[in-house]
């Protein structure tokens, strides 16, 4: 037994025991939000890597900021050199309405754009499709053609402002429209910076906005990656998303394991495609959730960097430090926000945003206080952005890299999360990888089980949610909410009708035919998608062409 362990034993038998006799602890066991046990105190022996490095200092598991394995951050100076990108997620109604919100947020100090698309756009339906009725512009902006994309970014310097687009099943089509909009504005594709989510695997596991079966969908995503590697080299071509996995009910450990498993699957798909793995992996980014358990979230993000660096170097033999870096966007946890006492959500979001910054995020979205009620009003969006700005400018947390590094608790928790997530990755590998595990329903069942456990704990009062099952009030709080005018769909339908009447019908038919033929022949589809966009083929028409080749996916009973 080491000296520190002997000292803890002495402390437990003397000082602690006397206190417990007088003041019993509130609970028999304390745990993180994921159920991992939390000890009363942490000492050097709880973090062997921290205490026993090969040179007598911090071990290889910790390292220094900007160096392998990047536990302490991907940049040596972190936010002392440049603050994280403040990228508020926005989109509703028409392209013109969302453009107005983008301009407002940029005026308020936002430093990057993040586009939310409505469900029809995500699912491959134009606004005039019967499946789109009642959903056009409701949870994001409606985009049907290049004309919408041009309005969406009107007056915004695409060559200067980075853009993130949360779109998956139809990502190559939306990206094609974005590139054509830039092309017609005279902007060189090589100057464009941003991210397209393009993470189709998590759609089958947690979110459901998929169109085609998993395997051709992964190939379709690779088409976008291959094209951008050659022509849009500053673009991050996949944002591997744990956020939606966590929002569906996964624990922090499951979020980390499933997200990294998806990342492994994409690298393997790129290798099968013959892409340069160093280039491909260097353009991957990640997207994580930030929940209320501040220290667990910080530890999760630190463990994520370390695990990914090792996976890239040891599993795939990629030596490039740039490729080994796990760079990520964080969004605060929408699923934790409540309709009851909604102003309390400002506090929750502040804690979650602090966790993201202490964990070393590269960009951040802070949810608005009215998240549980509607899309954010302009005022609520401004408060959410100001929350980031207060953290950046007033709190001091941006003044040092990895402020919690060396904390016995945080280091031990980082190690524990890495161990638990690593064990889950081994199980997934044993099944044949993420795609097979998803097809077998492993991800789905695990997420559903965790979601059920968490909800049961809330209903039985084991997990307290202020304003919901504790500190409740009968007072109804009135709050202005954003309402999307349903009549706006009529304007969309009129614009679509005019577009179809004025475009070159023969050129449209040729472009769609080429897209269908390239997909059927196993050829890359991005050049055909770009030609479709230039000819004003709509997103729904492009999506239908691929559906005729791949079919529309329906999960089997085995997946659940």
N, C-alpha and C positions, 0 to 999 in steps of 0.2 A: 504494500500500500504506500502511495506517495505521500509526501508531507502535506499537500493540499487536501488529499482525501482523509488523512488522519485528522486534520484540523476540522474538516466538516463533521466527521464522526463525533469529535469532542463537542462541537457546537450543538449538534442535534441532541446529545445526551445531557447537556447542561443548560445553556441559554435557551434553546428552542423548547425543550420539554417543559421548563417552568412556565413559559409564556402560553403554551398550548393548554396547560391545566387551567389557566385563568381565562383565556380567550380562545376557545375552539375556532377553527377555521370555518369559513362560510360554507364550504362544500367538502365532501370527502375526497374528491378528485377534481383537479383543474386541467382543462384541455384547451388546445387551440380550436379554431373553427372547424378544422378537419378531424378533430378528435384525437390529436397527438397529445400525450401527457406532458404537462408542464411542471417541472420541479420547483421547489421553493426558491432555490438559489442555484446559480451556476458558477463553477470554479474552473481553473485551467484544465483539470483532468477530464471535464466533460467535453472538451474540444481538443482531442489529441493532436490534430493537425496544427492547431494554433500554438500549442504548448511545446511540441517536439519536432520542429523542423530539422532538416538534415544539417543546417548550419547553426542550429541553436536558436534561430529566430522563427518567424512564421514559415510554415511548411508550404510545399508546392500546391497544396489544396487552396491556399489563400492568395499568395502572390501579391503583386502591387498593381495599382490601377493602370490600365493600358497594356498589361502584359498577360501572357498565358498563365493560368486558365481564365483570366478576366473576372474572377469572383468579385473583385472590388470595383469593376467598371471597365468600359471599353475604351475610355479616353484617360490619359494620365492626369489631366487637370479637371476632368468632368465639367461641371457647370462654371468653374472659374474662367474657362475659356469662352464658352457659349452656353446660354441657357437652353433647356429643352424647348422643342418646338411646341407652341401652344396651338393645338389643332382642334378647334371645336367642331364636332360632328353636326352637320346641318343639312336640311333638305325637306321641302314640303311643297305641295301644290304644283304650280307650273315652274318652268325653268326661269321665268322672269321674276317670280316671287322669291325663289331661292337665290338668284343672283343678287337681289336687293339685300337679303340677309347676309350673304357673303361679304358684300361691300361694307355693310354695317360692322360686322365682326372685325374686318381688316382695319377699319377706322378706329375701332376700340383697342387695337393692339394685338390682335391675333396674328400669328406669324406663319400659318399654313392653313390650307383648305382641306376639309374632309367632307365628302359627299355622301349623303344618305339617299338611296334610291327607293322608290315605292315598290310594293310587292309585285305588281304586274311586270315592271322592268326586271326585277330579280328573277322572275319565273318565265321570262321569255314571251310575254303577251303585250301587244300594243294596247293603247288606251281604249280602242274601239272593240276589243275582243270581249265576248260575253263573260269570260272568266275575270275580266278586270272591273266589272261593274261593282261600284261601292268601294273600290280600293285605290282608285286613281288619285295619286298625290297625297294619300292619307298618312303614310309613315315615312315618306321620303318624296323626292322629286320624280316626276314622270318624264322619262326620256324615251322617245320613240324613234328619233332620227338624228342625223347630223344637225339639222336645223335647230332642234331643241338644245343640243350640246353647244352650239354657237351662242345661243341666247344665254345659256347657263353661265358661260364664262365671258360674256360681253364686258369689255372695259377692264378685264383683269389680265395683267401681264403674265401669261402662262410660262414664259421663259424665265420669270423671276420668282414667282410664287410656287412652292411645291404643293402638289395636289394628291390627296389620298382618296381612293374610291372603294367603298365597301360594296363589292359586287363579285359574284362567284360563278354561278352556272353560265351567265351570259358575259363574263368578264372580257373575253376576246372581242366580242361585238362592241361592247361599250368602249373598250380601249381603242378599237379601230375608229369609232366615231370621234373620240377625243383627239386622236392623231390627225384625222382629216380636218377637224375644226382648227387645230393648230396650223396645219399645212395651208389651209385657205386663208389664215390670218398672217401668213408669211413667217411663221415661227419654225425654226429648224428643230427636227425631232431630237437631235443630239443635245439640245439645250434643256429639254424638258426634265423636270425632277419630280419624283413622287412615288406613289405606291398604288398598286391595284391588288385587292385582297386575293382573288384568284385561288382561294383555298377551298377546293370542292370537297375534300374528304370530311371536313368537320360538318358539312351540310347533312351528310347521311347520318352522322353520329348524334347531332345535337340540334340542328336548326330547321332542316327540311326544305330549303329553297334550292333543291336540285331539279334537274330536268332529265338528263340522260343517265344511263347506268354508270356505276363508278369507274370502270376501267377505261371506256372511251372518254369519259369526262376528264380523267387525269391526263390522257393523251391530248385532249383539247387544251387543257391548261398549259401543257408543255409547248404547244404551238406558240402561245403568247410569249413564253419565256425565251424560246429559241429566236423569235423575231426580234424581241427587245435587246437580247444579248448582242445582236449585230447592228441594230438601228437606233435604239433608245437606251444607250448604255448607262445613263444615270438613273434609270428607273428600277425600283424594286419590284420584281415581277410576281412574287408571292408574299403575302403577309400571313404567316401561319398562325391561325387564330385559336388561342385557348379561351378567349373572352366568351364566345358563345357556348363553349363546352361548360364553362363555369356558371354562366347565367342559366343554363338548363338544369343545374343542380349538382354538378361535380364538386368534389373537394379540391383544395389547393393542390394536393398531391396528384389527384387524377387529372386536373387541368394541366399540370406540368408534364406528366407522363404521356398523356394522349397527344398533347401538342408536339412534343419532341418526336413521338412515334410517327406522326404525320410528316414532320420535317424529314425524317429518315426515308419515308416512302417517296417523297418528292425527289430527294437526291438520287435514290435508286432508279426512279423513272427517268431522271435526266441522264443518268449513266446509260440506261437502255437506249435512250434516244441518240446517244453519242455526243451530248453536249460537253463542253469543257467544264469539269466539276468545280475547278477553282473559280472561274468566272460566274458560274451559276450560283454557287453557294455564297459568293460575295454579295449577290444581289437579293438574297433572301432577307426578309425581316420577320419579326414576330409581333403578336398582339395579345397582351395579357390583361386580365381583370384585376382590379384592386378592391379587396373587400375590407371589412371593418377590423379584422384582427391584425393590427398594424405590424407587429413583429413577425407574424407568420407570412404576411405578404412580402415584407422586406426579404425575409429568408428565402422565400420561393423564388424571387427574382434573382437573388445572388446565386442560388443553386442552379437556376436555369442557365445562367451564363457559363458556369463551370462545367455542367453536364454537356452542353452543346459543344463547347470548345474541345472536350475530350472525344465526343462522338465524331466530330469532323476530322480531328487529327488521327485518332487511334482506329476508328472503324473504316474511314474512307481514305486515310493516308494523305490528307490535304494539309500541306505545311504552311500555307499562306495565313498570316495572322489576321488579315482582313476577312478571310473566309471563316476563320474560327470564331470571330466575334458574333455574339448574339445581340443584335440591335433590335429594339422593340418599342412599340407604341403601347401606352396603357390607357385604359378607360376606367373610370370609377364604376362601381357596381350598381347598375340600374335595378337589379333584382332586389337589392337591399332597401331601396327607397320606398316610402309609404305614402298612401293617400291621406292617412290620419296625421294630423299635425305636420303638414308638409314643410313648414319652415325648418323643422329639425333636419331635413335632408341636407341643408346647407352645412350642418355640422358633420353629418356622416360623410359627405363628399370631401370636406376638408381633411378628415382623418385618412380617407382613402387616397386622396391626392398626395398627402404627406408620405404615405407608404410608398407610392410610386416614385416619388423624388428621392427618398432615402434609399430606395432599391435601385436607382440609377437609370430611370427611363430616358429614352431619347425624344419622345414626344408624348403629349398628354391631352386627353379630353376629360373635362370635368362635367358630369351630368348636372342638369338643372333641377331645382327644387320641385318643379311640377312634373317630373318624369313619370310618376305613377298616375297622373291625371290626363296628360296630353303631351303633344310636342311643345317644346319650350316657347314661351313668349319672348319678346325682345328683351324685356327687363330681366327675366330669369336667366336667359343666355348671358346677359352682361354680368350678373352676379357670379355665375359659374366661371366665366373668364377672369373676373376680378379675383376670385379665389386663388387661381394659379398665380396671378400677378403679385398678390400679397405674399404668397409662399416664396416667390422668386426674389422679391425686392425688400421684404421686411423681416422675414423669419431667420435668415442666416443659414438655412439648411443648404443653400447653393454654394457656400463658401469653402467647402472641403469635400474631397472625394470620399465616398463610402463612410459617412459619419458614424455609422454603427459598427464598422469593422473592428474586431477585437473584443466586442461585447461577448462575454462568455455565453450568455443566453442566445444571442443571435447566431454566433458561430455554431453552437451545438444544434440549434434548430435548423440551420442551413444544412449541416451534415445529415440530420435525421430526415429532412425532406428529400435530400439527394438519395439517401439510401432507400427510402420507401418508393420514390418515383423510379429508381433504378430497378427495383424488384418488379415493378409493374411493367417496365419496358422489356424485361426478360420474359415475362408471361406473354406479351404481345409478339415478341420475336418467335416464341415457341409455337404460336398459332400460324406463323407465316408472314407476320408484318401487319401494319395498320390496315391496309385494304382488306385483307382476309378477315382480320378481327372485326372490322366494321360489317362486312358481309355476314359474319356469323352472329352479329348482334352483341358482341362483348362490350364495346364502348357504350352502346345504348342501355344495356341492362345495368351496367355499373353506375351510369349517370342517374338512371331512374331510381335505383336503390338508394343512392346518396340523397337525392332530392326528397324521397319519401321520409328518410330518417330525419332530415333537417326540418321538414314541415311538421312531423310528429313531435319533435322536440319543442317547436314553437307552440303548438296546440296544447301540449301538456305542461307548458311553463318552464321547461328545462333550459330553453334558449330564450332569453329575454329580448324583446324588441320594443323599445320605448315608444309609447303611444299606441301600441297594438295589443300587447298582453301585459304591459306594466305602465304605470303612470298615465293611464288613460284619462280622457276627458270627454264629457258629453257635449262640449261646445263644438259647433260646426264652424270650421274656418272657411270663409269665402275667399276664393282666389280666381283672378282672371286667367282664363286658359285660351290657348290658341285653337281656333276652330277653322278647319279647312272647308271652304265653300264647295259643297258637292256639285254645284252648277258649273264649276270650272271644267268638268269633263266635257261638257257640250262644246266648249271652245277648242279642246284638244281634238275632238272628233271632227270638227269643221276644218282644223288645220291639217289633219291627216287626209281628209277627203281631197282637199286642195292639192296637197303634195302628190298624191297618187294620180291626180288628174293632169298635172303639169310636168311630171318627170318623163323621161324617155322610156316607154314601156318595153321596147325591144332590148335596150341596154340593161334594164332591170332583170329581164328574163335571162339574159346571157350571164350576168353576174351571179344570180342565184343558182343557175345551173352549174357554173364553175365551182361554187362553194359546195354544192351537193356532191359533185363528182370528185373533188379533192378529198372530201371527208370519206367517201365510199372507197376511194383508192388508197387510203392511208397516207395521203400527202399532207404536208403542213397547210393549215387553213387561213393563216393571217393575211396573206396577200389577197386571197379571194374575199375575205371579210373587209379589207380596206377598199377593194374595188366596189363591193356592195355599198359601203358607206358613201363613197364618192358618187355613186349612181342613185343615192337617196333610197336605197332599200331600207325598210324599217327593221327595227330590232326583232319584232314578232315574225317577220318574213324570213329573216336569217335563222332564227331559232327553229322555225318550222322546217326549214330545209335540212337541218341537222337531225331533227326529230324523225324525219322520213328515213334517215340513214341508221341512226342509233336506237330509235324507239324512245319511249318515255318510261322512266324507271318507276316501278312500284315495289316497295320493300316487301320481301317475303315474310312469312311467319317466322322463319328461322332467324331473321334479323331482330326479332323481339322476343 
